[in-house]
Amino acid sequence: MAFTSIKFLFLFLPLFLIIYHVIPSRFKNIAILIFSLVLVVTFDNISAIVLLFSICLNFYFGLLLKKNEQVWILALGIILNVALLSVFKYHLFLTNILLGVADSNSWFVPQLHNLSSLVLPVGISFYTFRVISYLVDVYRKKTEPEQKFIDFATWLAFFPLLIAGPIARYIELKSDLHDRKPSFQKIACGTERFIIGLARKVLIANTLGAVADQIFSAPVREISTSMAWLGLVSYTMQIFFDFAGYTDMAIGIGMILGFTFPENFNYPYLSKNIREFWRRWHMTLSSWLRDYIFLPVAYYLSKKWKKDIYAMIRTDNLLYIVATMITFIICGCWHGPSLSFVIWGIYYASFMIVEQVVLKRTLHKLWFPIQHLYTLLVIMGGWVLFRTADLDQAMHFYHKLFVYSNGSVPLNSYLCFFTINWETFLILIGAIILSTPFMSVLKAKLMVVSVTNKGIRLTCSLLRLSFLFLLLLISLSYITAQTYNPFIYFRF
């Protein structure tokens, strides 16, 4: 039951919000936990069982780390969590390898076929990272372990965070988890954020996603260069508005309930280099990778390597190269059991390393439009690896992008008919504008003007309410009328 499904919007969410705001404060966390587990069960029973197992396992390990502050306990907790994620995320990859080398008459072959039918539990990638941060923070004494099982389970199973993040750490939600007071202002702001997120997902991401799917599913050798670029631009906007829309909805629900979730996006397509892009894109994942992989690896290696020059590379640069490469390979593996994702991680690590080690003193001196253009081309090149089915398709797609071709005329005429119309064109232009702070700047200026004029303030408030109501109606009409409603990050 995704956030944009009819059941969630018309049944689950209204029922939950009514019950939540009616019951006494001491029962609110229990209500969140029950509804979160109910939502998980609607996907499949395995997801609920795995989530409950993770809750029990990590609640116990948190208390154990408080009593016995030994690194092997932390290591065991991390290994068990990673193993649980790996079993479900990489079982197909491992099963295919074992089936390829095993004798067809071996006694364990039927068991391997049974293993291949396992489904990926919903949200496991996100809550695995969250519990690892919890265990590490407890070990580092950044926070005390949660003593109440219900509160810990509420934090980990919290349905707005479960499916797509943001990756909110326990230390960030600890105070809200124990004491929060929803206010009318928070509820109003949360409702506005939810509606905007819903519109970004339904109106923009879904519309452009249909265009991208049509083009990327066509034979690469037969599409034209212009059609390839249209597909890539559409996907570039789709993945941002899909993920950012879900994040807005999660943050909005959190605000309605009295929580403050961390922000996850900060206009990433305005970045002037790849390092800046990763500070703006999926910020909770980027900060998690920095704090729990990059910095520990760099610190460990700094203790092992003396300050010197190795193969004409200074030690500090070598530390950055190794730590960055390890971090992004893990990031790629986290996204899925595919060589394409590993290459995607190496791809971004390579650009990060070149920017830091080679272009550090020259890149920022370039004219800023050139910096933006360079960064956008690198980002879009990364999305090719992310979107295509395998490396072979990716290589052919790159060739199609940069070596002009008319492709198959009948196929491209067909694609033009189904992908290029006034609605697609307007939404694509709107997506490009909305991926910048244009609307935020306009809103800020209107607020400054309205402060000094009561009439303008009232007019702006009425227009804003009318706009949000209209946006909600249009979004709901799209949901009820369309069957196409994908969610890119659900498979992660």
C-alpha positions in Angstrom: 0.0 0.0 0.0 2.1 2.9 -1.3 1.5 6.5 -0.1 -0.2 7.3 -3.5 -2.6 4.4 -3.5 -6.3 4.9 -3.2 -6.5 2.7 -0.1 -3.8 4.7 1.7 -5.2 8.1 0.9 -8.9 7.4 1.4 -8.9 4.8 4.1 -5.6 4.1 6.0 -4.3 7.7 6.5 -7.7 9.3 7.4 -8.5 6.5 9.9 -5.0 6.6 11.4 -5.0 10.4 11.8 -8.5 10.5 13.4 -7.6 7.8 15.9 -4.1 9.3 16.6 -5.5 12.8 17.5 -8.4 11.4 19.6 -6.6 8.9 21.8 -4.6 10.1 24.9 -0.9 10.9 24.5 0.4 7.8 26.3 -1.2 5.6 23.6 0.0 7.5 20.5 3.2 5.6 20.0 1.2 2.3 20.3 -1.1 3.6 17.6 1.8 4.4 15.3 3.3 1.0 15.8 0.0 -0.9 15.2 -0.8 1.0 12.1 2.8 0.7 10.8 2.7 -3.1 11.2 -0.7 -3.2 9.6 0.6 -1.3 6.6 3.6 -3.6 6.3 1.3 -6.7 6.4 -0.6 -5.3 3.4 2.6 -5.8 1.4 3.3 -9.4 2.6 3.6 -11.3 5.9 7.4 -11.9 5.5 8.0 -8.2 5.6 6.2 -7.9 8.9 8.1 -10.9 10.4 11.5 -9.6 9.3 10.7 -6.2 10.7 9.6 -7.6 14.0 12.8 -9.7 14.2 14.9 -6.6 13.5 13.1 -4.7 16.2 13.7 -7.4 18.8 17.3 -8.0 17.7 18.4 -4.4 17.8 16.5 -3.5 20.9 18.4 -6.3 22.7 21.8 -5.3 21.2 21.3 -1.7 22.3 20.8 -2.7 25.9 23.7 -5.2 25.7 26.0 -2.4 24.4 25.0 -0.3 27.4 26.0 -3.1 29.9 29.0 -4.4 28.0 30.8 -1.7 25.9 32.9 -4.1 23.8 33.5 -3.6 20.1 32.9 -7.3 19.3 29.2 -6.9 20.5 28.8 -3.9 18.1 30.5 -5.8 15.3 28.2 -8.8 15.9 25.1 -6.6 15.8 26.2 -5.0 12.5 27.1 -8.3 11.0 23.7 -9.8 11.8 21.9 -6.8 10.4 24.0 -6.8 7.2 23.5 -10.6 6.9 19.8 -10.2 7.2 19.7 -7.6 4.5 22.1 -9.6 2.3 20.0 -12.8 2.5 17.0 -11.1 1.1 18.7 -8.6 -1.2 21.3 -10.9 -2.8 19.6 -14.3 -2.6 18.9 -14.3 -6.4 22.4 -13.3 -7.2 23.9 -16.0 -5.0 21.4 -18.6 -6.0 22.2 -18.2 -9.7 25.9 -18.6 -9.0 25.3 -21.7 -6.9 22.9 -23.2 -9.5 25.5 -22.5 -12.2 28.2 -24.5 -10.4 26.1 -27.2 -8.7 25.3 -30.6 -10.0 21.6 -30.7 -11.1 21.2 -33.9 -9.1 22.5 -32.4 -5.9 20.3 -32.7 -2.9 20.4 -28.9 -2.2 19.2 -27.8 -5.7 15.5 -27.9 -4.8 16.3 -25.8 -1.7 18.1 -23.3 -3.9 15.0 -23.0 -6.1 12.9 -22.4 -3.0 15.3 -19.7 -1.9 15.0 -17.9 -5.2 11.3 -17.3 -4.5 12.1 -15.0 -1.5 10.7 -11.5 -1.8 12.6 -8.4 -0.6 10.9 -7.2 2.7 9.6 -3.7 2.3 11.8 -1.0 3.7 14.6 -3.4 4.8 17.4 -1.3 3.1 16.3 1.8 4.9 15.7 0.5 8.4 18.9 -1.6 8.3 21.0 1.6 7.9 18.9 3.2 10.7 19.6 0.4 13.2 23.3 0.3 12.4 23.5 4.0 13.1 21.6 3.4 16.4 24.0 0.7 17.5 27.1 2.7 16.6 25.8 5.8 18.3 25.0 3.8 21.5 28.5 2.3 21.4 30.1 5.8 20.8 28.0 7.1 23.8 26.3 9.7 21.6 22.9 8.5 22.9 21.6 6.2 25.6 19.9 3.1 24.4 16.1 3.1 24.3 14.7 1.5 27.4 11.1 1.1 26.3 10.4 -1.6 23.7 7.3 0.1 22.3 9.1 3.4 21.7 12.0 1.7 20.0 9.7 -0.3 17.8 7.7 2.8 17.0 10.9 4.6 15.8 12.0 1.7 13.6 8.6 0.7 12.2 7.3 4.2 11.8 5.5 3.9 8.4 6.3 7.4 7.0 10.0 6.5 7.2 9.8 2.9 6.4 9.3 2.8 2.6 11.6 5.5 1.3 13.2 7.4 4.2 14.5 9.9 5.0 17.0 7.8 7.0 16.1 9.5 10.3 18.5 8.4 13.1 17.3 7.6 16.6 19.3 10.5 18.0 17.4 12.9 15.7 13.9 11.7 16.7 14.6 10.7 20.4 13.0 13.8 21.9 10.0 13.8 19.6 9.5 10.1 20.3 9.1 10.7 24.0 7.5 14.1 24.1 5.9 16.0 21.3 3.0 18.4 21.1 1.3 18.8 17.7 0.3 22.3 17.1 -2.1 23.8 14.6 0.8 25.5 12.8 2.6 22.2 12.4 -0.5 20.4 11.2 -1.1 23.1 8.7 2.5 23.1 7.4 2.5 19.3 7.4 -0.7 19.1 5.4 0.7 21.6 2.8 3.9 19.6 2.6 2.0 16.4 2.1 -0.2 17.8 -0.7 2.9 19.3 -2.5 4.7 16.0 -2.2 1.7 14.1 -3.5 1.5 16.4 -6.5 5.2 16.1 -7.3 4.9 12.4 -7.3 1.6 12.0 -9.1 1.5 14.9 -11.6 5.2 15.2 -12.4 7.0 11.9 -11.6 4.3 9.6 -13.0 3.8 11.6 -16.2 7.5 11.8 -17.0 8.0 8.3 -15.8 5.6 7.0 -18.5 7.7 8.9 -21.1 11.0 7.5 -19.7 9.6 3.9 -19.6 8.4 4.0 -23.2 11.8 5.1 -24.4 14.1 3.0 -22.2 12.0 -0.1 -22.9 12.4 0.4 -26.7 15.4 -1.3 -28.5 18.3 1.0 -27.9 19.8 0.6 -31.4 16.5 1.7 -33.0 15.8 4.9 -31.1 17.0 8.3 -32.3 19.5 10.5 -30.5 16.8 13.1 -29.8 14.5 10.4 -28.4 17.3 9.1 -26.2 17.9 12.5 -24.7 14.2 13.0 -24.2 14.1 9.7 -22.3 17.1 10.6 -20.2 15.9 14.1 -19.3 12.5 12.7 -18.4 14.0 10.0 -16.2 16.3 12.6 -14.6 13.3 14.6 -13.5 11.2 11.5 -12.7 13.6 10.1 -10.2 14.0 13.4 -8.4 10.3 14.2 -8.2 9.4 10.6 -7.4 11.8 10.3 -4.4 11.5 13.9 -3.3 7.7 13.7 -3.5 7.6 10.7 -1.2 10.0 12.4 1.1 7.8 15.5 1.3 4.8 13.3 2.1 6.7 11.5 4.8 7.9 14.8 6.3 4.4 16.2 6.1 2.9 13.2 7.9 5.6 13.5 10.5 4.8 17.2 11.1 1.1 16.5 11.4 1.9 14.0 14.2 4.3 16.4 15.9 7.6 15.0 14.6 10.4 16.9 12.9 12.1 14.7 10.3 15.4 15.7 8.6 15.3 17.2 5.2 16.5 14.9 2.3 16.9 17.1 -0.8 18.2 20.6 -1.4 17.8 21.4 -5.1 20.5 18.9 -6.1 20.4 19.7 -9.8 21.8 23.2 -9.1 25.1 21.7 -7.9 28.3 22.9 -9.4 30.3 19.8 -8.8 29.6 16.1 -7.8 30.7 16.6 -4.2 28.1 19.3 -3.8 25.5 17.1 -5.6 25.9 14.4 -2.9 25.6 17.0 -0.2 22.2 18.0 -1.8 20.9 14.6 -3.0 19.4 12.1 -0.6 21.1 14.0 2.2 20.3 11.5 5.0 21.9 8.7 3.0 24.9 10.8 2.1 25.5 11.9 5.7 25.0 8.3 6.8 27.6 7.1 4.4 30.0 9.8 5.5 29.6 9.2 9.3 29.4 5.4 9.4 31.6 4.4 6.4 33.8 7.1 5.0 35.1 8.7 8.2 35.7 5.4 10.0 37.6 3.9 7.0 39.6 7.1 6.6 40.4 7.3 10.4 41.4 3.6 10.5 43.7 3.9 7.5 45.2 7.2 8.9 46.4 5.2 11.9 48.0 2.5 9.7 49.6 4.7 7.0 52.4 7.2 7.8 52.4 10.6 6.2 54.4 10.0 3.0 54.0 9.8 -0.8 52.9 6.5 -2.3 53.1 6.2 -6.1 53.4 10.0 -6.3 50.2 10.4 -4.3 50.2 12.1 -0.9 48.9 10.1 2.0 45.9 12.5 2.6 44.8 12.1 -1.0 45.4 8.4 -0.9 43.2 8.1 2.2 40.5 10.1 0.4 40.7 7.9 -2.7 40.4 4.6 -0.8 37.7 5.8 1.6 35.6 7.3 -1.2 35.9 4.3 -3.4 34.9 1.9 -0.6 32.0 4.2 0.4 30.5 4.4 -3.0 31.0 0.7 -3.8 29.0 0.0 -0.7 26.4 2.6 -1.8 26.1 0.9 -5.1 25.7 -2.6 -3.5 23.1 -1.2 -1.1 21.0 -0.2 -4.1 20.9 -3.7 -5.5 22.6 -6.9 -6.5 23.7 -5.8 -9.9 27.0 -5.1 -11.5 25.5 -1.9 -12.9 25.0 -0.5 -9.4 28.6 -1.4 -8.5 29.8 0.4 -11.6 27.5 3.3 -10.8 29.1 3.6 -7.4 32.6 3.4 -8.9 31.5 6.0 -11.5 30.6 8.6 -8.9 33.6 7.8 -6.7 35.9 8.4 -9.7 34.4 11.9 -10.3 34.6 12.7 -6.6 38.3 11.6 -6.5 39.2 13.5 -9.7 37.5 16.7 -8.4 39.3 16.5 -5.0 42.7 15.3 -6.1 43.1 16.7 -9.6 40.6 19.5 -10.3 40.4 21.0 -6.7 42.0 24.3 -7.7 40.6 24.7 -11.2 37.0 23.5 -11.2 35.7 26.3 -9.0 37.4 28.9 -11.1 35.4 28.1 -14.2 32.4 30.2 -15.3 29.5 28.8 -13.1 27.2 27.9 -16.0 30.0 25.6 -17.2 30.3 24.1 -13.7 26.5 23.4 -13.7 26.6 22.0 -17.2 29.5 19.6 -16.3 27.7 18.5 -13.2 24.4 17.9 -14.9 26.1 15.8 -17.6 27.8 13.7 -15.1 24.6 13.2 -13.1 22.6 12.3 -16.1 25.4 9.9 -17.2 25.0 8.2 -13.8 21.3 7.9 -14.3 21.9 5.9 -17.5 23.6 3.2 -15.4 20.9 3.5 -12.8 18.0 3.1 -15.2 19.2 0.6 -17.9 18.8 -3.1 -17.4 22.5 -4.0 -17.8 25.9 -2.7 -18.8 25.4 -3.7 -22.5 22.2 -1.6 -22.7 24.0 1.3 -20.9 26.9 1.3 -23.3 24.6 1.4 -26.3 22.6 4.1 -24.7 25.7 6.2 -24.2 26.6 5.7 -27.8 23.2 6.8 -28.9 23.4 10.0 -26.8 26.7 11.2 -28.2 26.8 9.7 -31.7 23.9 11.2 -33.7 21.5 8.7 -35.2 18.0 8.9 -36.7 17.2 5.4 -35.6 14.2 3.5 -36.9 11.7 6.0 -38.3 8.6 3.9 -37.6 9.6 3.2 -34.0 10.5 6.9 -33.3 7.3 8.0 -34.9 5.4 5.6 -32.6 7.4 6.9 -29.6 6.7 10.5 -30.6 3.0 9.9 -30.8 2.8 8.4 -27.3 5.3 10.5 -25.5 5.3 14.0 -27.0 2.2 16.1 -26.4 1.2 19.4 -24.8 0.8 17.8 -21.3 4.2 16.2 -21.3 5.8 19.3 -22.6 4.3 21.6 -20.0 5.0 19.2 -17.2 8.6 18.8 -18.3 9.1 22.6 -18.4 7.4 22.8 -15.0 9.6 20.1 -13.6 12.7 22.0 -14.7 11.5 25.2 -13.1 10.4 23.4 -9.9 13.8 21.7 -9.5 15.1 25.2 -8.8 14.3 27.5 -5.8 12.1 29.8 -8.1 8.9 29.1 -6.2 10.6 29.3 -2.8 12.0 32.7 -3.6 8.7 33.9 -5.0 6.9 32.7 -1.8 9.5 34.4 0.4 9.0 37.7 -1.4 5.3 37.5 -1.1 5.6 36.9 2.6 7.8 39.9 3.0 5.2 42.1 1.2 2.3 40.6 3.1 3.8 41.3 6.5 3.3 45.1 6.0 -0.1 44.8 4.3 -3.0 43.0 6.0 -5.1 43.0 2.8 -2.3 41.4 0.8 -1.7 38.9 3.6 -5.3 37.8 3.6 -5.4 37.6 -0.3 -2.2 35.5 -0.3 -3.6 33.1 2.3 -6.8 32.6 0.4 -4.9 32.1 -2.9 -2.6 29.6 -1.2 -5.4 27.6 0.3 -7.3 27.6 -3.0 -4.2 26.5 -4.8 -3.5 23.6 -2.4 -7.1 22.5 -2.5 -7.0 22.5 -6.4 -3.7 20.7 -6.4 -5.1 18.0 -4.1 -8.2 17.6 -6.3 -6.1 17.3 -9.5 -3.7 14.8 -7.8 -6.5 12.6 -6.6 -8.2 12.7 -10.0 -5.0 11.6 -11.6 -4.7 8.7 -9.1 -8.2 7.5 -9.6 -8.0 7.8 -13.4 -4.5 6.3 -14.0 -3.2 2.8 -13.4 0.4 3.8 -13.9 1.8 4.6 -10.4 5.3 3.3 -10.0 7.7 4.0 -7.2 11.3 3.8 -8.2 12.9 3.5 -4.7 10.5 0.7 -3.6 12.8 -1.9 -5.1 15.7 -0.8 -2.9 
